[in-house]
């Protein structure tokens, strides 16, 4: 089952949902704030080499927590921070089985969904 974690007002999330519908891919749409992704799923989505790419740079929490200047020692730190502040998760999050990707890019989605 494919799951798409979105924020309903997010334009990029809407584009991702439209793409999936156009490709006739069945998916469950979940509000990322009401139903945040599981810790295990976030662990799959966060890039250990570039953990800051998992953050929504436009979120209030991004600025409040000083993420741009922050240093993370472990991927676990990033995952725990995102779990406690789901608005800071880069959207949308597309999940399938035990894998997940953040953001929306048609080419990445095509590869991910093969």
Secondary structure, 3 states (H helix, E strand, C coil): CEEEEECCCCHHHHHHHHHHHHCCCCEEEEECCCCCCCHHHHHHHCCCCCHHHHECCCCHHHHHCCCCCCCCCCHHHHHHHHHHCHHHECCCEEEECCEEEECCCHHHHHHHCC
